[in-house]
C-alpha cells in the first residue's frame, strides 16, 4: 500500500476495472483507465462507481487518450499471447491475441512508456516468459528504462488456446517456459517492474 497511496495511476487495457479498483482500495489518489472495447468501458465504469471510486475511463487505442500526460504508476496486463486473431471461448481476440509473435501491443506499450511515466514513476506489467523478455529489455533500454522480474507464477493455458499458439514459439518454449502435466498445460508468467535505469525497489 505504501507504494500506491497518493499516486496518479493509469491502467492500459483496464477491462473490467478490477485492477483499478484494487489500486483505489490501496489509496491511489487518481485513477485512469483505457480500453479499446466498449463493453469493457461500460463494465469498468459500473464496477468502479458501485465501489465508490471516481475514475477517468477512456475508450481508445493505447496511449492516445492520455497524450502529453504522465502518471506515477502505470499498470498493464496486455493481450500478448502469440497467436493470430481468433476468438477463444467466446471472447473477442482482443482479450488474448498479441499477433503471431505476441508483441503487437506489447512493443507499442513499451515504446510509449517513457513519455507517460512521471519522475520516479514505475510501471508494473505481466509478461509471458515465452514472448522474448530480452527484446523487451532492449526496447526499454533505448528509452532510458530498465526492467526487473519481481515474481514468476505458473498460469494455466486452456488446450483450445495452446492449439492456436504460433507453432514455432510453442516448439521452442515447450519444456522451458511451457510445461505439460498430463493433459494440462501451464506457462511461466513474469510480473515485471519498469523504472528509470538505475532505480530499484
FENWOJO-V346647 format. One record per residue. N is the residue number from 1. RES is the residue in one letter. PHI is phi as a letter, one per 20 degrees, with the letter a starting at -180 (NA if undefined). OMEGA is omega in degrees with one decimal (* if undefined). D_CENTER is the distance of its C-alpha to the mean C-alpha in Angstrom with 1 decimal. Layout:
<<N RES PHI OMEGA D_CENTER> <N RES PHI OMEGA D_CENTER>>
This chain:
<<1 X NA -178.7 20.0> <2 X f 179.2 21.7> <3 X e -174.7 18.5> <4 X d -174.6 17.4> <5 X g 175.8 20.9> <6 X n -175.9 21.7> <7 X e 167.7 18.6> <8 X e -172.1 17.4> <9 X d 177.4 13.8> <10 X c 170.2 11.4> <11 X d 173.9 8.3> <12 X e -175.5 7.0> <13 X m -169.5 7.1> <14 X f 173.3 9.0> <15 X l -175.2 10.8> <16 X f -178.9 13.5> <17 X n -173.8 13.1> <18 X f 179.7 13.3> <19 X f 176.5 10.8> <20 X f 177.6 12.7> <21 X f 177.4 15.8> <22 X f 179.6 15.2> <23 X f 175.5 14.8> <24 X f 178.4 17.9> <25 X f 178.1 19.7> <26 X e 172.9 19.1> <27 X o 176.6 20.8> <28 X g -177.1 18.5> <29 X f -178.7 21.0> <30 X b -178.3 19.1> <31 X d 178.0 16.2> <32 X c 179.3 14.7> <33 X c 178.1 12.2> <34 X c 172.5 11.8> <35 X b -177.5 11.6> <36 X e -175.4 13.7> <37 X e 179.8 15.3> <38 X f 179.2 18.4> <39 X f 179.1 18.5> <40 X f 179.7 15.1> <41 X f -179.3 16.5> <42 X f -179.7 19.7> <43 X f -179.5 18.3> <44 X f 179.6 16.1> <45 X f -179.4 19.1> <46 X f -179.6 21.5> <47 X g -176.1 19.6> <48 X f 177.0 19.4> <49 X f -179.5 22.9> <50 X f -179.5 24.2> <51 X e 176.1 22.9> <52 X n 179.6 24.5> <53 X d 171.3 21.6> <54 X e -179.0 22.0> <55 X b 176.8 18.8> <56 X e -175.9 18.5> <57 X d -177.8 16.6> <58 X d 167.5 16.6> <59 X e -178.6 16.5> <60 X r -173.3 15.7> <61 X d 172.4 14.0> <62 X l -171.1 11.2> <63 X e -171.2 13.2> <64 X g -178.0 16.6> <65 X f -179.2 17.0> <66 X d 179.3 16.7> <67 X g 177.6 18.7> <68 X n -178.6 20.6> <69 X d 179.6 19.0> <70 X c -175.9 17.5> <71 X c 179.6 15.7> <72 X f -178.1 16.2> <73 X c 177.3 12.7> <74 X c -179.6 9.4> <75 X c 178.4 6.4> <76 X a 169.9 2.8> <77 X c -170.2 2.2> <78 X f 169.8 3.5> <79 X f 177.0 7.1> <80 X b 172.5 8.3> <81 X e -175.7 11.3> <82 X f 177.2 14.4> <83 X a 176.5 16.6> <84 X f -174.0 18.4> <85 X e 177.1 17.8> <86 X c 170.4 19.3> <87 X f 177.2 19.1> <88 X c 177.5 18.5> <89 X l 177.2 20.4> <90 X m 178.8 21.0> <91 X e 175.5 17.4> <92 X f -179.7 16.8> <93 X f 179.8 15.4> <94 X f 176.2 12.5> <95 X f -171.0 11.3> <96 X c -170.6 10.8> <97 X f 174.9 12.5> <98 X d -175.7 11.3> <99 X n -171.5 15.0> <100 X g -179.3 17.5> <101 X d 178.9 15.9> <102 X n -170.1 12.2> <103 X d -175.8 11.6> <104 X g 177.5 12.5> <105 X d -177.0 9.3> <106 X f -177.4 7.9> <107 X f 177.0 11.3> <108 X f 176.4 11.8> <109 X f -178.2 8.8> <110 X f -177.7 10.3> <111 X f -179.6 13.7> <112 X e -172.1 13.5> <113 X f -175.1 12.0> <114 X f 179.0 15.6> <115 X f -174.4 17.1> <116 X c 175.6 15.2> <117 X e 174.0 15.3> <118 X f 174.1 18.5> <119 X g -175.9 21.0> <120 X m 177.5 19.8> <121 X f -178.8 16.4> <122 X c 172.3 13.4> <123 X c 174.3 9.6> <124 X c -177.7 7.8> <125 X c 167.8 4.6> <126 X e -179.0 5.0> <127 X b 176.3 7.2> <128 X g -178.2 9.8> <129 X f -177.5 13.1> <130 X e 178.5 14.8> <131 X d 169.1 12.8> <132 X l 179.2 14.9> <133 X f -178.2 13.7> <134 X f 176.1 16.8> <135 X f 177.6 16.0> <136 X f 177.7 12.9> <137 X g -178.0 15.3> <138 X f 178.2 17.9> <139 X f -178.1 16.0> <140 X f 179.4 15.1> <141 X g 179.0 18.7> <142 X f -177.8 20.0> <143 X d 176.8 18.6> <144 X m -179.2 19.9> <145 X d 175.4 16.7> <146 X c 179.6 16.3> <147 X c 169.7 13.8> <148 X c -178.6 14.8> <149 X e -178.4 13.8> <150 X e 178.5 14.6> <151 X a 173.8 14.5> <152 X c -179.7 14.4> <153 X c 173.6 14.8> <154 X e 176.6 16.3> <155 X d 179.2 14.7> <156 X f 174.6 17.1> <157 X d 179.5 17.0> <158 X f -178.6 19.5> <159 X g -179.9 22.3> <160 X f 178.1 22.0> <161 X e 179.9 18.5> <162 X f 178.4 19.7> <163 X f -179.8 22.6> <164 X e -176.8 20.5> <165 X f 177.6 18.7> <166 X g -171.2 20.0> <167 X g -177.9 23.2> <168 X f 178.6 23.3> <169 X f 177.8 20.0> <170 X f 179.4 21.1> <171 X f -176.7 24.5> <172 X f -170.6 23.2> <173 X d -179.8 20.8> <174 X f -175.7 22.9> <175 X n 175.8 24.4> <176 X d 178.4 22.0> <177 X d 177.6 18.4> <178 X d -171.4 19.4> <179 X c 176.9 22.1> <180 X d 174.9 24.6> <181 X c -174.0 26.6> <182 X m -178.8 29.2> <183 X e -173.5 27.7> <184 X d 179.8 24.2> <185 X d 176.7 21.3> <186 X c 178.0 18.7> <187 X b 177.3 16.2> <188 X f 175.5 14.8> <189 X c 179.3 11.2> <190 X e 165.8 10.7> <191 X d -168.8 9.4> <192 X d 173.4 9.6> <193 X d -178.0 11.2> <194 X c 179.3 12.0> <195 X b 176.0 15.2> <196 X g -178.9 18.4> <197 X g 178.2 20.2> <198 X n 177.0 22.7> <199 X d 178.7 21.1> <200 X b 169.8 19.9> <201 X m * 19.6>>
